[in-house]
Amino acid sequence: MEDQQFREEVRSFLEGTLTDAMRQAALQGFGVDRSVGTAWHRALYERGWIAPGWPVEHGGTGWTLNQQHIFDTELALAGAPMLMPFGLQMVGPVLYTFGSEAQQRQHLPGILDGSVWWCQGYSEPGSGSDLASLKTAAVRDGDDYVVNGQKIWTTNAHKADWIFCLVRTDNSAKPQRGISFLLIDMKSPGIEVRPIISIDGLHHLNEVYFTDVRVPVSNRIGEENQGWTYAKFLLGHERTSIADVAGSKRNLASLSRVAQQEVPDGTGASLADDAAFATRLRDTTIKLEALESLEARVLAEFARGGTPGDAASLLKVLGTEMMQAIELLRVEAAAYYALPFETALIAGQSHTPPPGPEFALRAVSSYNFGRAHTIYGGSNEIQRNVIAKAVLGL
């Protein structure tokens, strides 16, 4: 009864808070306009619900594991905009776990109230899945590091105020031992952001260049050359959130509703009447229920004070493959209405009605970009190696 009352409280809040503009912006994912994203973030912050997974002393809610699960599910089902994960789910936990008191005072308030946006400086050309081979260098010069190098696939770097970066501070040590974790103001002289227009037709990815960028040593998290430890901790949180089980539940529920609708070909039939499509839809539903159980196990480990560890790799693999499976079914359901897709419509820059059913508008765009689900956050091929070694002992 207590959980049901909580669910109703969340639903009531969402009904009274989510605007049409917020729901429309949610369809753009990482491409959400910063003003809309900040307004939604602020609404949750003012309600005291912005950081359910954080410790209470740092602004968390103190909710039970089940309440956190209910909250995430209801947000997804209501079509709420994405909360940018780079602050709340990534660097925030690193800061309150490993950061100094001064760093926590400086950065945690802005992450919580949504006034400061972050991006992630990990991948480089030639250093993606093999992140330990990164080459962006930080050379000590008095009280500063001087940073030179390049990061790539940096989501929302063009909107971010700060970037957390892995940089090489020791070339003589083995790769993982010579890396440090820096917090860098994006307004620092010497930083250049260049856009990458991805295959979905949208701009949320970037290249970031560092040319003699001076970063105070006080902006380093923890010890010099120990950044790999903090990076692994952060990646555990990232891989857990990447699975987006609640989002998959919403998308699959929407697809199930579409499958019941009459196909506009004059036959009176629906996709649900197609045995092959209906079977794949049921199989996907069963797999999603199993994935939800796995997610609950990983979150339970968090609740006990542990870290997701190797189980996060399993969740990441299955969760991202689930997202791709649903996107493929959506393209098949949309059929010829999915092409050609209009970038201006998808980006919310045009009020022209879509050329087919509303659900078909973003089908191919989402499918195209969704090919990256199994790559970012540590490619699934690498995650399978982690599982084979650490979980199965192979």
PyMOL commands that set and color helices and strands:
alter all, ss='L'
color gray80, all
select helices_A, chain A and resi 2-17+20-26+29-31+34-47+56-58+65-78+85-98+101-113+131-133+175-178+217-219+227-242+245-260+271-273+275-303+309-338+343-346+358-360+363-370+380-391
alter helices_A, ss='H'
color red, helices_A
select strands_A, chain A and resi 118-121+137-141+144-151+162-168+179-185+191-197+203-216+220-221
alter strands_A, ss='S'
color yellow, strands_A
deselect
rebuild
show_as cartoon
